[in-house]
Amino acid sequence: MKSDKPTPETTDVKDSSRRDFLKQSTLLTAVAVTPVVAIKAANDHMDEHLAAVFEKMPLKMEVNGKTVNLSVEPRSTLLDILREQLDLTGTKKGCDHGQCGACTVHVDGHRINSCLTLGIMMSGKKITTIEGLAKGDQLHPMQEAFIKHDGFQCGYCTPGQIMSAVSCIREGHAGSEHEIREYMSGNVCRCGAYPNIVNAILEVKDGGFAV
C-alpha cells in the first residue's frame, strides 16, 4: 500500500518550487510597481548618453585671441561650452532664458546673450569673454571705472554688465544717462547698482578711452 506521508525528496522539490515561485512573483511585483516616471528617466538618461557619443560635431572658433578646436553637441549653447569645456566661468549663467544679460559676451565685436546662442553656430567666429577684456595685468578702462564707481555689489551680473557697457559705447548709445539706461536695460542687477553703472559708463565715454 502506497503511503501519502511526504518523503524528504518530495519535500525538497516542493520547497524548491515554492522558492522559485516567490522569486518570480517578487520580480514581477517590482516591475509592476516601478513608476513610469522612473522608467522614462532611465530611458532619457540612456538617450542623452547615446546622443553625447554619436551626435558631437567639430567646432573651431577663436576665443579671447586663441584658436580652439572642440567637439560639441549641436544642442549645446555657447554659454555652456565656454563654462564647461573651456573653463571660462567669468561668463555667468543667470536666467538661462536671455532675460538677465549675465551671460553677455562679444561675437565679432557685437554683444550677444550666449545662453540663447548655439555653440555650433560660432564656427569661424571671434569670441571675447570677460576674461579676454583686459590686456594681461592691465584692466580694461571699463573694468577700472566699475571698480572706481562701485558699479557692483554681489558681482554676479558684473561680467555681463561690463561686456554690455563696452558695446553700449561702441554702438554709439552712451550719449546721455537716459540713453545708457535704455541700451543697458537688457542687463539686470539684482543689487540695484544701476546709478553707479551709468556713472562708470559715462566716465569711460567722456574720457575718450579706447573700448
HELIX and SHEET records of a PDB file:
HELIX    1   1 PRO A    8  VAL A   33  1                                  26    
HELIX    2   2 VAL A   36  PHE A   54  1                                  19    
HELIX    3   3 LEU A   78  ASP A   80  1                                   3    
HELIX    4   4 ILE A   81  GLN A   85  3                                   5    
HELIX    5   5 SER A  114  LEU A  116  5                                   3    
HELIX    6   6 GLY A  119  MET A  122  5                                   4    
HELIX    7   7 ILE A  130  GLY A  132  5                                   3    
HELIX    8   8 PRO A  141  LYS A  148  1                                   8    
HELIX    9   9 THR A  158  ARG A  170  1                                  13    
HELIX   10  10 GLU A  177  TYR A  183  1                                   7    
HELIX   11  11 TYR A  194  ASP A  206  1                                  13    
SHEET    1   A 5 LYS A  66  VAL A  72  0                                        
SHEET    2   A 5 MET A  57  VAL A  63 -1                                        
SHEET    3   A 5 LYS A 126  THR A 128  1                                        
SHEET    4   A 5 THR A 104  VAL A 107 -1                                        
SHEET    5   A 5 HIS A 110  ASN A 113 -1                                        
END                                                                             
